Amino acid sequence: MKKKVIIPAALMTCIVAAGGLFYLLHVRPLDEAAATPVAPAPVPVVAATVAQHDVPVYLVGVGTVIAYNTDVVRAQIQGQIISINFTEGQKVRAGDLLAQIDPRPYQAMIDQYTGQLERDQAQLVNAKANQKRYSQLGTQGWATPQLIETQTAQVGELQGAIKTDQALIDASKVQLSYTRLTAPIDGVVGIRQIDVGNIISPSTASGLAVVTQLDPISLIFTLPETVLPQIQQQQEKTKAPLKVIAYDQNNTIKLDEGDLGLVNNEILQTTGSIQLKANFSNKDNRLWPGELINARLLLDTRHNGLTVPAGVVQQGPKGPYAWVIKPDNTVAIHQIKVAQISDGQALIDSGLDANEQVVVDGQYKLQPGAHVTLLHGKAAEEAAAQDAMQAPIP
């Protein structure tokens, strides 16, 4: 009986020992592996280096190009147009003939007054001869003083008539000169407003055409009134006109460079802005009257300024920030102060140091302390494109 009890107890001991061995060799390692966290893979990013160089500081505004001079060519007399001597869009010089009004009525007036002048001149010669004869007779007692005085008055009357005739001739010549409609300034002629054969007069509101001066040309643009003290301070410092650069509406094509000519004498209270006027030589006619322009006023040049690509600058609850890559390839957030963003480059006032590496693309995947791997070449371009599609909309 005792032998039968010992055999099952030994069998039970073997089973327990085998189960413990199986747990130690197989189950426990699996539990420990599941409990151990797996290190996250490095985040691929595109990086750039903080550059240090001289950076121009701009004040950016929007403005409209205006012609330096704009003249409507109007008639000063009434008459029929007998010829048009320009084509629309033609460049003209001051004094060039644009149209001709029928000169015949005004030439006839000159001929009429010239005839009157010649008649009065002949009568004056005769009157002076009579005056001389009567004066000689008067000294001999053969002519009365009244007759001599009458003849002297007649000479004076004819002299006055001759002056009147000459004045009428001069006035008629002026009228005749008005039959030539000429360009008042150098510029470009616009759309013709009247055709050959029509009657034009001073009351014709639209005139013949508009001549617009394009060289030089002006730009009127606005800036916030808060920047006025900076402009005034820089003007006082430099004692020279500040530079203004004109760009197209997309802010990609540089059109021309000019000088600041005027800071308006009052602030627009409705908008809180100040108007400024810049003048451009416009030799290539790249600026056109009425064109909407982005104006950049060169306020100063920041020596040894720090710049990064504009994509580095991120916006957060505390303001702009940047992801900085540490030497161990982990990232950290640095709050930064941005002076300006121009031509895809951000000028940094504080928060970054020269030669630091910063993240340009891939920020949306980052957390403070995350490890990163840097992409280059084509991989960087693909990551930038993917980042643009997946980045959250601010």
Beta strands, then each sheet from edge to edge (+ up, - down):
strand 1: 43-49
strand 2: 51-67
strand 3: 70-73
strand 4: 79-84
strand 5: 91-92
strand 6: 97-101
strand 7: 180-182
strand 8: 187-189
strand 9: 199-200
strand 10: 209-212
strand 11: 217-224
strand 12: 243-247
strand 13: 254-268
strand 14: 273-280
strand 15: 292-309
strand 16: 314-316
strand 17: 319-325
strand 18: 331-335
strand 19: 337-342
strand 20: 345-350
strand 21: 357-361
strand 22: 372-374
sheet 1: 16+ 17- 21+ 1- 22-
sheet 2: 19+ 20- 15+ 2- 11+ 14- 13+ 12-
sheet 3: 3+ 10- 8+ 5-
sheet 4: 7+ 6- 4+ 9-
sheet 5: 16+ 17- 18+
end
